[in-house]
Amino acid sequence: MNLKTALTIAGSDCSGGAGIQADLKTMTMNGVYAMSAITALTAQNTTGVRAIQESTPDFLKQQIDAIFEDIYPDAVKIGMVSSSALICVIAERLRFYKAKNVVVDPVMVATSGSALMKNDAVQTLIDELLPIATLVTPNIPEAQVLSGQNIETKADMITAAKQIGDSYHCAVLLKGGHSINDANDLLYANRELQWFEGKRINNPNTHGTGCTLSSAIASNLAKGFSLSESVQRAKAYISGALAAMLDLGKGSGPMNHAFDLQGEYAKEATK
């Protein structure tokens, strides 16, 4: 069996709801062999981030080298990277190995509101990672930072997506779930716009949805689907998972385990 491969470069979430853990589950459910390079350990759950312990730049480099030298990934997803030094290592190594299908999820703030990126790292991400990205997947607050523009309407989404894509020569999937519309996302690629409509699902369990979406897109790119098809399949995957209303949380905090969804829907996603 010729199983495609995908690498996630991101932080660990000990609660299993986001980060590396969400990425690995999502990639597996979407039918690719999942690998990881860990940028940081975090002590977190659905209610907040308690502590972050970064990998050293050299250790992150060794992880990436170990993967590319043995099992070359068909796609790479980049999630939480909290410092400039780590971002520079990732960018240099991906350029060195001529990595393909690079999906950058510019994680700046956790769903709980906790900051996950140092201020100086934001500019480094813009300078180093966006130019080598196949696709960047910001939400509304992240897109405002990347574009330097306020986003309040669908017209603002179009302007911001064009600003980001044209400036850094990458495709942009601007996620509209932050009170702009009914979860409609905008893809700007090759100077063309495409809306992906989504119905807002009344589910409080949203911890890790951004990680899940970007990992599902990377998985489908790895399997050879076009960018548009990959986004469509990823949105269908996460929408179906949210609609299942699976909730494993014991306390007051919500927990989205979209990537644990079983049954016919998950089977369909692997085809």
JODAFEN-V478279 format. One record per pair of residues at least 12 apart in sequence whose ideal C-beta (glycine too) atoms are under 6 Angstrom apart, sorted by the first residue. I is the first residue (numbers start at 1). J is the second residue. Records with the same first field share a line. If there is no record, write none. Layout:
I = J + J
This chain:
3 = 33
4 = 32 + 74 + 222 + 223
5 = 33 + 71 + 73 + 74
6 = 27 + 32 + 34 + 73 + 75 + 218 + 219 + 222
7 = 35 + 67 + 73 + 76
8 = 23 + 36 + 77
9 = 37 + 78 + 90
10 = 79 + 80
11 = 39 + 40 + 42 + 80
12 = 38 + 41
13 = 44
15 = 45
17 = 46 + 207 + 208 + 255
18 = 207 + 208 + 211
20 = 36 + 38
22 = 208 + 211 + 212 + 259
23 = 211 + 215
25 = 259
26 = 212 + 215 + 216 + 259
27 = 215 + 219
29 = 259 + 266
30 = 216 + 219 + 269
31 = 270
32 = 219 + 222
35 = 67
37 = 63 + 64
38 = 55
39 = 55 + 81 + 86
40 = 52 + 54 + 82
41 = 53
46 = 207 + 253 + 254 + 255
47 = 112 + 253
48 = 112 + 114
49 = 110 + 114
57 = 85 + 86 + 89
60 = 86 + 89
61 = 89
64 = 93
68 = 97
74 = 222
75 = 101 + 218 + 221 + 222
76 = 99 + 102
77 = 103 + 214 + 215 + 218
78 = 104
79 = 105 + 107 + 211
80 = 107 + 116
82 = 117 + 118
83 = 118 + 121
84 = 120 + 121 + 124
87 = 124 + 125 + 128
88 = 128
91 = 128 + 129
94 = 132
101 = 134 + 221
102 = 132 + 133 + 134
103 = 135 + 214 + 217 + 218
104 = 129 + 133 + 136
105 = 137 + 210 + 214
106 = 138 + 142
108 = 142
111 = 206 + 207
130 = 168 + 170
131 = 168
133 = 170
135 = 171
136 = 170 + 172
137 = 173 + 214
139 = 175 + 178
140 = 178 + 180
143 = 160 + 174
146 = 164
147 = 160 + 163 + 164
157 = 174 + 186
161 = 174 + 186 + 188
162 = 188
165 = 188
171 = 189 + 227
172 = 188
173 = 185 + 187 + 231
174 = 186
182 = 199 + 200
183 = 198 + 200
184 = 197 + 198
187 = 231
189 = 227
196 = 235
198 = 235
201 = 242 + 243
203 = 242 + 245
204 = 254
205 = 247 + 254 + 255 + 256
206 = 256
207 = 255 + 256
208 = 256
209 = 256
212 = 238 + 258 + 259
213 = 234 + 238
216 = 234 + 237
217 = 230 + 231 + 234
220 = 233
237 = 269
238 = 258
240 = 265
241 = 258 + 261
244 = 261
